[in-house]
């Protein structure tokens, strides 16, 4: 089963999203801040990362940049989740090297679609 | 000492003295002269009389030639002091007897011959000749010589008296004039003092005292009148001055007051701006804070719904859906408020990009389909073929149309909602017109007035019945304004409404866009190759001036310009860079433009790149045959060149947009499409 790392500091969001994804059959790892997220990503090498942007300790942009700079984690697709629906945020997301982008509150159907797409794509490549 | 420069007092004394002394001296001297003349006459009369007596007495002696008797007679003259000599002459004229008062008296003073009886004055002496007769017969001549001693004494005495009198009178005159000159000098001196006081102290209040009613008195009167006049003017001047000072002071106070007010206003303005910023920040923050719990509400209710459906307890699904709907409505309200606060804070920028209008509409309509279906409405889309591409802020255009269409859905029941899109040209530019038409409840004219204003729903009852913040149209209105477009409404209550939005097909270059371009140019760490090349123009020209000119004018518009001096170099760069557009000169050394064009079109990798011929050779047919996309004749019309390049960029962007999910200016690496997946999701629902 694909392994997804969810980096999210808000407990409810984390709980809800992880449960729903688990119901879809994914294996879910959770991290509550940027630092934990980064170390989990390095140690567990998940198949995909869902990354909240406003995180304590280290923000989502920073974690994304670090992961994309790391030889071992560069291949992991990252979907950034942000509360700001600004175009500039989207741009920032792609500049930081994210693979996709979604706004909160998450529309679960759309997000799971994106996850599936990325996973399929990765399998193909 | 000059007489003229003497003080008046001295002048007066001097004049008085001179006048009185002159008069006195003149009168005294004339009197003296008269007196001395008459006295001398009297003396000569006396001497004549005496002579007659002596002549009578000496008649006998003369007749008898008695010398001693004659001398004795003469010696009687001894008593007379003033007779210094006397003589008796014979009829023949010879000196017979003589008398000398003193021995010292000179005998030669006696004339040697007798003369006829007479008298005369000679050198201070009086001489008298007298005939001596005896019985009527002339017997001799008497001579008397007087030194007029009495006269001299008298003259001396009189002179002395006159001198004393003159001295006394002069003293008296001096005394009097000294006293009396004050009559004239005192007022004048006083006047002088007053004048000095006025001129030195600038005190116009003093007045000269008028002592007498004479000319000086009148002069003083005149002076005083003049002084009062001056004083009045001075006072008036002073008053005017004071008033001026007062008003100047008032003015200064006013200025200070105004300055203070201005400062206060400025402070107030700053405070207001600060407050507004704080408000916007608060709203942005709050909406974020509101979204987090909403996130949970929507998410958990969705999750619950899934679980409930899995477990088969369908009865609760309806309630859960209500929670979801309410949550989503609340979310849209928060989004509206956030948008408006951003607009008001001036933080809402335009992010212009070229996009395909029909694709955008297609996506939007699929999003809307549940709303259309909700009130059993039917939807019609009429888009004319020439609409194609437009350049605008796609997010905002989408939001405007979503708002108009969801309003139409909300206020129409069992009706028809249509969206018409067409392109037209007026006012020197192309416009895209979106028209949303419904057969709903409509809007009265009165309601239309406030339709596009914030927080102004057509009717309070509507808010209760249909929900919504009333911000949607206000936001749409602001967005349309930002893109320099127009929004209008026509409606007949009970029959339906038509909302028309007109937007420029090429939205004006706003500051926000140039900022965006700048950002794109500099911060290109994600995919520099693709990004920069989307804006790269390759200029192939052997003329350095043309290369420079093109490079400068196109760089200014945000393009990256690479220049090649020869066809060979141009071809190499084209392979390396895959530019957006190539501009190509014809007349060049080695390979000419036709050769280069041939080679470009023969290469399957480069054939797609549009080539704009920029040349003085007028052979457009040749260019077209060889595959050039446009043909410009030098000197180049810059506007035209830019338009062509923009057109190619738009085409390129749309091609990329179709191939990629995100807007073409920043296609992500190794990932196909988020927008496409979005569309797929919507279609599935």
Interface residues (C-beta under 8 A of the other chain):
Chain A: X10 X12 X13 X16 X17 X19 X20 X23 X77 X83 X84 X85 X87 X88 X90 X91 X94 X95 X96 X97 X98 X99 X100 X101 X104 X105 X106 X107 X108 X109 X110 X113 X114 X117 X118 X121 X125
Chain B: X288 X291 X292 X293 X294 X295 X296 X298 X299 X300 X302 X303 X306 X307 X331 X335 X351 X395 X519 X523 X524 X525 X526 X527 X662 X666 X668 X669 X670 X671 X672 X674 X677 X678 X680 X681 X684 X685
